[in-house]
C-alpha cells in the first residue's frame, strides 16, 4: 500500500495542502479537479477583463503555510509575495462613527478610545488578553490537532489546568462574552462579526471564537496579485514534489472494493485506482450520495437547519466615490439581532444587511484607488437556501437595492456599469458546491457541541480521508489548510501501520509477513 497511488479529489486549499504534504512524503499522488484551475472557494471572477478575488480576501496564521513549504523543502516567501497589513479593516455605522482596527493593539485601543471613550479602550485591551488566552489554550490542543471529543480535549489541555479550560468559555455565546467586555453596542457588533468568519451567528456561536481577535493581531497579510496566487503556489509546490494534477476531471463516484476505497470514477467514464482517497469536498455532498452510494454513509448526514451562512456577492469593476475605502471596509446594519434572526430563523435575506467591501486595488491607510474604476467585491450574508430556489431574482434585486442604499447612507456611492458586475447568490453557490444550499462553511458553529459534530479527517470508510472547510470547525483559509494536513498525516499514519505485503500461511502452521 505504501507504494500505491493516493488520489486527492478537489483542488481547494485543503486538497492542495494534502496533495503537497503527501507528495513531500514521497507518495505517488494524483489530484483531480473538475474546474480548469485550483482554488475551490478561493475563486477569481472575471469581470470586464479584470480578475477579481471573490472568495477569501486575507491570509492569517501564515506560519501554517510556512511549515507546509518548509516540510516540502521550500519557503513560502520564495513562492509568494506577502505584504503585512498595518490596518486590519475600517468600520462604519449608519448611525454614525468610523473606526479603524490596527495590527498594533495599542493603536487600536487609542482609536476605540476616540470613538467610544477611554474606558472602552481599556476594555478592549482586556478583551485582547482574553482572546490571546483562548487561542493559546486551543492552538495545539484543538486548532492544529485531530478533531477531539470533549474528554480528549480536556486531556490535551491538561486535566490539571481547569482554569485554562474554563477560560475558553465554551458554554457562553460570543455575544454574551462581548457584553462582558464592551458597553458600546457598536463594539459588540464589530467583534461579533468574528462568528461570521465560520458562517455563524454571534448570538449562537461559542465564545471561543473570540480567539480570532488574537489571530488578526498576530498578522494579516495581503497576497500580491490576489488570493488566487496562494492556490497557484500550492499547486506548483505539489507538482514540483511529484504530484500529478488533472484539471477538468470531475469525479462521479468513489469506488469501493472489499469494504474500503479502491479509487474513483471520472465523468469521462475512466477509472483511477488508488490505495486511499482524500476527499476535499463539502461533507454534505458525500452524505447526499453525490460521490456514489457506496460511501454515502461515510459521514453523518447533515441537517438543513445546521447549515452555515451563504452569501450574496457583487464582483465589480466600478467607480467608488465619497467614503474613503481601505482594502477592507465593513458597513454595519442598524439592527444586528434582526439580521441574523432573518437568516437563521426566518430563512430570508435581511431587511438591512451588514456589507463587507473589499477594494482590491487599495492597500494601506487611506490609500486611494489609482483612479477611475477599480476592482471591488461586496458581500452580504444570506440564508443557505439555494437548493430551495430562494432567494429568487426579485428578492435578490431588493437585497441589492438595500445593500447599496446602506452604503450611500454611510457616504459611499458606487457607480456600476452594465456588463461590469457579476452577482452571485445562494443558488449559484449551490451549483458550485452541490448539496450545500449555498452554505459556504459547512456546519454552523452554534452551541458548544457543534465543534465536535464535524466528521474529522478519518471517515467511516477505510481508506477515505476528509479535508476542507466543512471538516475543520475553525474559521478561515488557515483552518482549511490544517484540515488538509491533518488528512495527510492521518493517511500517512495508517499507511505506516499497514503491512507492506499480505500475511501468508506457511507450512508448519507458522504465520509470517
N, C-alpha and C positions, 0 to 999 in steps of 0.2 A: 504493500500500500504506500509506503513512504516514497516509492519511485513512481507512483501513478499521478495522473493529471488531476489538478484541482480546478474546478470551474467556479468562477465568480460571476453571478448574474446581477447586472446593474452597475453602471459607472457613475453613480452618485458618490459623494465623499466617502461614505462608509465602505462601499465596494472598492473604490480606488485605493483606500488605505489598506484594506485587507489584501488586495492583489499585490501591492508594493511590498507589504510586510512578508507575505508568503513567498513571493519571488526572491526576496532578500535572504530568506531561509534556505534557498536552494531548491525549492519545489517547482515542479512544472505547473504553470498557471495559465489558464485561458480565461480572459474576461470578455463576456458577451454583453452587448448593449444595443437596445433597439433603436436608439437615436443615432444621429450622424456625428455626435460629439460627446465628450464627457461632461459631467456636471450634475445631472439629475435636477434637483430643485435649485441648484446653483446655476441658473439658466440665464442666457442672454436673449433679448428680444430685439430683432432688427426693426427699426423704425426710421423710415425715410433715409435709409442709407447709414444709419447710426446704430451701433451695438450698445444696448442699454442693460445694465445689471437689473434683473427683475426677480431676484430671489434674495438670498442673504447679501448684506452690503458691508459688513465689517468682519474683521478677524480678531478674535481674542484668544487667550491661552496659547500663544504661538509656540510655547515650549513643547506642546504636544506634537506639532509638526516638525519642530527642530529635532525631537527624539526620533521621529519616523525617518527623516532623511539621514540622520547620523547612523541609525541602525542599518541603513542601506549603503553606507559609505560615502554619503554626500552631505551637503549643507543646504538648508532652506534658503539662506541668503544668496547662495550660488545659483539658485534656480528661480528666484522670485524677488521682485523689488517691493519692499515693505517700508512704509512711512508711518512713524508713530504719530497718533493724533494727540494734539495738545488740548483741543476742545472736543469733548465726547459728543455733545449734542446741544442744540439750542431748543428751548421750550417756550411756548407761548399759550396764553389762555384768552378765550373770548372776553371774559370779564375784565381782563387787564393783567399786565405783568409779563415779564420776559426774564428767563433765567438760562444762563449757560452753565453747564457742568464741565469741569476740567479734569484732566488727568491728575493734576495737583490737588490733593484733598483740601489743603488749607485755602487755596484759591477758591475752590467750590464753596467752602464754608463762609468765606467772605462774601461771595455773590449771594448766597442764601440769606446772609445777614442783611444785605441791602434790600432784598426782596421782602423778607418776612420778619426781620428783626434779629438782633444778635443772639437771643436765646435759641431761636430755631437753628442758627448756625452752629451753636454748641451742641444742640441735639443731633444735628447731622454728624458731627464728629463722633458722638456716642454710637450712632447708627453704623458708622463705618467700622468702629471697633467690633460691634456685634456681628456685622457682615463678615469681617475677617475671621472671627472665631468660628462661625458656622462653616466657612469654606475650609479652614484648616482641619476641622473635625471630620469633614466629609470627603476631602480631596482624595486621599489614598484608600479610605475605607469604603467609599461609595462611588465617587465620580469616576475613578480610574480602575475600579475593581469589578469583577464579575457580579452580576445582579444578585444582591443578598436577599435574605428574608430578615424579618425583624431580629431574630435571635442571632443570626450570623453577623448582622450589622453591629449589634451590641458587643459581640465578641471581638470584632475588628477594632471598634473604637476603644474597647477595653472595659470589662465589667468593673474594673477598679476606678473608672473615670465617670461616675454617674453625673457629675456636674457638666461634663462635656456633652453627654447625651441629652441632658435636659436643656442645655444651652441652645441646641439647634431648633427647639420649639416645634417639633413635628406635628403636634396636635392643634396648633393655632393656625389661623389663616394669615396670609401675608398682610391682608388689610388690617387685621387686628394688631399685628406686631407694629405696623406703621403708625397706628393710632397711639401706641405707647410712646413712640419717639417724636411724633410731629403734631403740632397744633394746627398749623396752616393746612387746609384741605388741598391746596394746590400741590404741596409736597407729598402728601399721601397719594395723590393721583399720579404724580411723576414717578415715584418709586414703586407704586403698584403696577406700573406698566411692565415691570420685570416679569410678571406672570405671563404676559402675552408672548414672551420670548420662547416659551414652550407651549403656546397655544391655549392658555388657560385664563381663568378669571381671577383677579386678585382677591375677590370675595370668597373664593373656594379653594384656591391653591394654598399649599402649606407655607408656613413662614420660612422654611428652609431656602426658598427662592430669593431671600434677601442676600444670599451669597453672591448674586450677580453684581451687586454694587462693588464688592471687592474684586471680582473678576475684571470689571471695566477699569477700576483704578490701577490694576496690575498691568494694563496695557491694551489699548485699542489700536489696530493697525489698518491703514489704507493699503490696498494691494494696487500697485502701479499697473495700469492697463485694465483694471476691473477684476472682480472676484473670480470671473471665469478663468483667469490666468492661474489661479490656485489649482483648479481642477486639471488644467492642461499640464501643469508642473507635476502633479501626482501621477497622471497618465504617463508622462515621459519617464518619470522615475521607475514606474513599474516595468515599462518596456525595456529600459536600459538594464534592469536586473533580470531580464529574460522572459517576462510575461508577454503573452500574445493577447492583443486586444482586437476584437471583431465588432466594429460598429455596424449598424443597420441589421443586426441579428436579434430578432425578437424570440424569446423563449416562450413556448406554448405549454410545456409540460415538464415536470420533474420526473425522471424515470426512477422507478424503484424495483429492485430485484432482491429476493430473499430477505425482505424486511428492511433494507437500507437503500439509501440513494445510490444510483448507479450512473447518473448522467442527466442530460437534458435533451429535449426535442425542440427543434427550431421551427419557425414559421415556414421556412422553405422546404420542410419535410426531412431535413437531415437530423442526425442524432450524434451527440458528442458523449462519449463515455467518460466517467470520472470516478475516482475513489471517494470524493467528497465534494460538496457544493456549498458555497457561501451565497446566500440569497440576500441581496440588498434591494428589496422592495418593501413597500408597506406591508406589515404583517396581516392587515385586513385582506389584501389581495390573495395571500396564501390561504387564509381561512375560508375565503369565498370560493375556493376551487379554481382560481384563475391560473394556477400552476399545475392543474390536474387534480383529480380526485384522490389519488393515492397519498398525497401529502396534505390534504385539506385539514386533517386533524393534528398536524404538527404543532399548531399553536392554538390557544383557546380562542373561540370565536369572539370578536369584539362586539360590544353593544353600541348601537347607533347613538344612544344618549351619552356615551362616554367619549365621543369624538372630540378632538381639539378644534381650535379655530380654523376657519378658512379665511379667505381674503378677497377683496376686490382691489385690483391694481390698475394703474394707468401708466404705461410706459410711453414717454413723450419726448419729442424734440420740440420744445416750446420756449416762449419768452416769459420770464418771471419779472414782475415789477413790484415795487413798493417795499415789502418786507425784506430785511437783509438775511437771506438764507445762508446757512452754512452747509457743509456736506450733509449733515444730519439735523433735521428740524422736526419737532413734534408740536402739533397744534391740538390742544385738548378740548374735548367736548365739555359742555357745562353741566351734564348730568351723567357722571361716570357709572353709578349703580344701574341706571336705566339702560345704558349702553350694553352692559353685559347681561342684564336681565332679558333684553330683546334677543340677544344672540343665543344664549344657552337655555332660556326657559320658553320664550315665545317663538324661537326659531325664525327670526326675521331680521332684516337689516335694521340697525339702529336709526332712530329718527335724526340723531345728530352724532355722527361718528367722530372719534379721535382720528386725526390724519397724520401720517408719517410721510415726510417728503425727503427723498434722497437726491441732492443736487450733485451729480457725479462729476461735474467739471469744476467743482469748488473744493477747496481744501481747508486751510486754517481759518483763523479768526477773521470774520468779516471780509473774506476773500470773494470779491465779486466775480461773476462769470466773465469769460473772455470777451463777451459782447454778443448781443442778439440772442438767438435761440440757443438753448443748452439742453443737455440730457437730464431728464427728470424722471423719477419714479415716485408716484404717490400710492399709498396703501392705506386701506381701512379694513378693520376686522369684519368678518362675516360669518354667518352660520354654515356648518358643514352639510348643506342640504342639496348639493349639486346633483346627486343621483335621484332626487325627487322633483327635478325641474324647477327648483327655487334657488335663488330669486330669478324671476323671469325678466325679460328685457325691459318691461315697463318699470319694474321695481329697481332694476339696475340704473335706469335713466333717472329715477327720482333720487337714488343714492348719489349719483354723480352730481346732480344739481345741489344737493345738500352739502356734499363734500366741498365743492368749490365755492359755495356760498360761505361756509365756515372759514375757509382760507381768506376770502375777501374781507370778512368781518375782523379778521386778525391783521389785515393790511396787505395781504399777498394777492396779487392778481396774476393769473397765468393765462397767457394768450395762446390758445390751442389752435392749430391749423388742421384742416381736413387732410386726412392721409398721413398725419404725423403723430397719431395717438393709437395705441393698441390697448384695449381694455380686456382684462382677464378676470372672470368671476368664478364662483364655486363650481359651476357646471364645466367650465374649461379645465379647472384643476382636477375634477373628477375624470375627465378624458385623459389628462396627462398621467394621473395616478389613480387607476381604477380601483373601485370598491371602497374608496375613502369618503365619498360625498364631497370631496374637495378639502377635507381636513389635511392640514399641512404638517402636523406634528405628531401624528399617531393618536394615542390616547391622551385626553386632557389630564393634567396633574391636579386633580381635585380630590382633596382629602389625603390623609397621611398614608392610606393603603395603596394609593394609585402608583406610587413609586415601585411597589413590589408586585404590581399586577402585569407588568410588561413581560414578554416572553423570555428575554435573555438571549445570550449568544448560542446556546445549545437548544435545539428544538427537540420535539418528542420522537423524531425520526432519526435513527442513527445515520451519521454522515451528512446531515443537513444542519448548517450553521446560519445564524441570522445576524444581519447588520443593518444600520440605518437609523433615521430619526424616530421611527416607531418602536425601536428596541431599547435605546438608552433613554432614561427619563429626564436627563439633563437638557438644558437649553443650548441651542446654537450649533454652529459648524463644528467646534471642537468636540462636542459630545457625539456627533455623528462619526467623526474620525475615531474617537475612542471605541465606539461600538465596532468599527471595522477591525481595529487592532485586537480587541477582545475576542472577536470571532476567529481571527487568525491564530491567536495564542491558544484558544480552546482546541482548534483543529490540530495545531501542531502538537499540543499535549496529548491528544488522543492518538495521533499517529505514532508518537514516541512510545506509547504504552501498548501498541498493537504489534503482534508478531510480524516479522518480515516475510515469513513463509508459513504455510499451513502446518498444523500439527499432524504428524504421520504416525500410524501404528506400525511398530517394528516387531519382527519375530522375537519370541521370548516374553511377550506381554509388556515390553517396556515402551513408554511413550517419550519421544524426543522431538525437539524443534529442528 
